[in-house]
Each structure stands twice: as structure tokens, then as C-alpha cells.
Amino acid sequence: MDTLKRAFRSPSFVVGFAILAVLVLLALLGPFFAQSPYAQDTSIKLMKPCAAHWLGTDEFGRDVLSRLIYGARYSLSAGFVAVSLGLLGGLVLGAVSGYYGGILDRLITTVCDVLLAFPSVLTAMGIVMVMAPGIYTPMIAVSFSSIPIFARLVRAQVLSLKNAAFIDAVRLAGASDARIVLRHLLPNSLGPIVVQATLRIGSSILLASTLSFLGLGAQPPTPEWGAMLSAARSYIWTAPTLAVFPGLAITITVIAVNLLGDALRDLLDPRTRRG
Amino acid sequence: MFRYILQKFSFTLLVLAGAATCAFLLLHAIPGDPAQALAGPQATLEDVQSLRRSLGLDRPLPEQYARYMASLLRGDLGRSYRNGKPVASLIAKAWPATAKLALTSMLVAVVLGVPMGIFAAVRRGGPGDTAAMIVSFIGVSMPSFWLALLLIIQFSVVLKWFPFYGMKGASSYVLPSLTLGLGVAANIARLTRASMLEILDQDYVRTARGKGLSRPCVIWVHALRNAAVPVVTIIGLQFGILLGGQVVTETVFSWPGIGRMIVNALIARDLQIVQGGILVLALSFALVNLLTDLIYGLIDPRIRC
């Protein structure tokens, strides 16, 4: 509670939280006020922003604002799902590696080091190679590139705590390994993990939209922001505004998440905590 | 120093072996028959079986893996499923375009990012620092493909100053290099600022100030020389982001490099090219990382211990 109170005193946190809250509300409540993102009307195609269509219409006469509102669901969920899956994989691997040590630790650490030595877009493309393009492909591909980041972080946290006196006490009381890890080690390591997860959401949204932009993720007519930008490329001479709004939506979302992440890091990371 | 070099070199070999193994496993995890894909839809069952035998695809997986690693060592990356051309020669053709764009983009990133980071650190907490950090914050949050489209709209569609596709003459480098370079410059600026702030807080900088040295002398002679060590690493590490961005930028600007080749091959499911392209980009990245580590070790003796 105290951390949350301090968080709301940080301007970065408040701005990031407010933007993200608006985006989540739009994504959830969009169907109640926005037009259908698939409703076509070719008589009004490629319209400039006007009173009836605030952000104009696309090549099929679909309302750009409505598509952006519906697209928030895909882009936000791509970021959150990819980080959740990556975190889950990283928690399991990092906890096993840090807690048990030995050959398993060396194996997991080496694989993670090797994977971390690649740009994440290459790792993601390797995964896309195995899967067919679709809405879920970017989420899974991006989550794979996050696993080694979380695994290394969780391992470091577990290593720093597993020989602490309170863990020895729990062990002497007869607690099982699973209980020690799940009830004691992981809850006490949450701070840095939450910070990393928040910071990772922004880069995951960027990476997922990049894959969709390249035609390797969500496919038309899905109103995913990266896919919308990809379609807008063909009309850059006749309707350049089409390429402006989806990119702006991605940028604002990533800025909001990064603001939250930076504020949480300042609050929870003792090395960057002021005063 | 020898031990340090050996350690770094072994890790680079491990990374490359890991990349090759991942590529092999991924290619074998894909549903479908590679021999059928290579033979084409018109091939008879006998043709496919004969091709499978000649490619060694009928052999046990460990044997296939050993053959695959041996062929990689010979520089054989297989043949394209679509046109049957050797992947290594296709990559060799695309490589110069990728390398040239990487160099011009890194030049843009360093020329903009390092001075911006130093400027922000020296004016810590002031309006100049805030403005520089807001710009770099937006820079790291902006998708590179959107920046590319905005640059095309402004400089190709509206002003008609630069071409927006292909590699034709010096002017065609401007927009792709700016797209790639600006994103990396934002990262370099943030990290250079952090590194410079750490140096400016050191005792010897305070001593230099205490001795009555002028502000420019303290910054340029004492602080910057020491801040240069982490900045070299930062620049080396940014090469990975640059390579990742290259895939997107080459696609947007129809740049005839490896990045565009990988994306086109992924869409056409020509997986042999995808595998070869990813391996070559991984090799480039690993070699740049090795070079960065070696330079870092050379200029900072503490790292070698």
C-alpha cells in the first residue's frame, strides 16, 4: 500500500497510469460506442478526418477511429500476454536454475546467455518460422524472446535469497522445495521482477506490432495497429494521414508503459531510489 | 589479456553453435516435408524420395545434425526452396547493401546520440537535459516502421527531396539511415547521459574542479575520456538493435539487403533462406559483440582481471 501511495506521487507514474487506464477502458468499452471495425462503405473510402469520421476512413471506407479503438485490444493484449508467458517461462527456469544449481543451472544459464546474445527480433522471427502468421503468433514469438531475460533475473534473485536465515528456518520447519520457492523465495523477489515485466511490456508491444507490420502476425482485416500501418503504406501518396494515427497509437501506448516502468524502477530499485 | 580473449572467443563460438543448433531444430520442428517443398508441387513421389535421399533427410536426426554442422563449416547454407540457388551466394549478394546501411546508420546514431547524451549530462536537471531526455524517450518508444513512414511522407511525398525505395545513389541512403540511426541515437543518448553522470560524480572530477580547472577542461579532458569506455560498449551493444531494426527498415524502403530477404522468404515460406539469413545476422552480431568486448578489455584494464 505504501509503495502504491508513493507511486501515485510520481508524475511519470500518474501520467503513464492515466494514459494506460484510458486505453484499457477504450479497449473494453469500445463495442458500446464505436462503429464495427469491419463495416465497409466504399463510397466514403480514404476520407480525410471530418465530423462524421474523426480520424477519416481507410481504403474500404472503414472508420479509422473505430478500428484503432478495437485495435487497442490486440496491441495491449499482445504486450501483456507476451510478457505473462515470458514471465511464466522465466520464473520456472530461473527458480529451478537458481534453487537447485549444479548441471541444470549451468545448462539453463548457458542457453539463456546464448539466446540473449541475439537481437530479440531475430529470436521472434525464428519462432514465426515455425508458426503460421496469425493474431497469436506475435504473442508467442515475443514471449520466447522474453524468457531468458526473466530467467536470468529470477535466478539472480533466488541465488541472493536462498541462503538467507529466514529460508533456513523455513527449511528446518520441514517445508518442501516447492513451498520454499513459491511461498518464500518468489514473493520476496517480486520488486525487480515487476519492474522488468513492466518495462518489457513496451518493447513487447513494439515487437509484436513490428511482426504484424511485416505481415508475419495479425492479418487483414484484423484491426491490429501494426497491420493497419502496413496496409496504409500503399496509400501513402493519396492518403498519408492513414499512416499517422496507428503509429501514434502505438507510440503513445509504449510511452505510457515505459513511464510506468521507469517510475516503478525508481520506486522499487534501491540503486535508483532517490533520497 | 590472453585468457580474457580466449574466454570471449569461446563464448562467441558457443553463441554461434547455439544459433546453428536452434536454426536446425526450428527447421525440423516445422510441419511438412522439406524435400517436398524443395522439389515443388509438380514432383512425383519418386522425385521427392530421391531428393530426400540425396539431401540426407532419410538419415537419423543426430546424423543429419552432424552433416548440417559440417556443411555450415564449409560455408554451405543449403539451397533456396523456390529457385534452387545456393543460399550462401544469395546472402553474399545482399550482404554489401546491409553492411553499408548499418555503417551509415551507426554514423547517424553516434554523431547525434553521443553529443546529445553529453549535453544532457552536463546540463543535468536543466531545461536542456529535460528536452534531450524527452526527445530520446519518445525516440525509444516509437516504432521504427512508423518513423520510416513519417520520414517518407515528409521528405519524399511532400518535399520530394529523397527517394523512398531502393539503393540508387547517395541520396537513397538518407531516409533509411535516419530511420535506423535515430532510434539507436535515442538509446545511445540515454545511456551516454547515465554513464557521463556517473563519471561527473567521481572524486577525481571533483578534485579537478577543486583545482580550479575550467568547466570545459573538466568535461572534455577528464570526464569524457573516462566516460568513453562505457560509451564504446554501449555503441557496440546498440548494433544488435540496429540489426533488428534493419529487417524492418530494409522492408519499408525496399532496400536490397539481408533483412528484406529474410522477411520476403518468411512470407513465401522459403525457410532455407530464412535460416541462412538469421544465421548470418547472428554471426555478424556475435562478431561485433566480440570486437566490442576486446576493445573494452584493451581500454579498461579492470575488465581483463
Interface residues (C-beta under 8 A of the other chain):
Chain A: T110 V111 D113 V114 L115 A117 F118 P119 S120 V121 L122 M125 G126 I127 V128 M129 V130 G202 L206 S209 T210 F213 L214 G215 L216 G226 L229 A232 R233 I236 W237 P240 A243 V244 P246 G247 L248 I250 T251 V254 I255 N258
Chain B: F11 L14 V15 G18 A19 C22 A23 L26 L27 A29 I30 F137 I138 V140 S141 M142 P143 S144 F145 W146 L149 L150 I152 I153 V157 G240 I241 L243 G244 G245 V247 V248 T251 V252 I262 V263 L266 I267 L271 V274 Q275 I278 L281 A282 F285 A286 N289
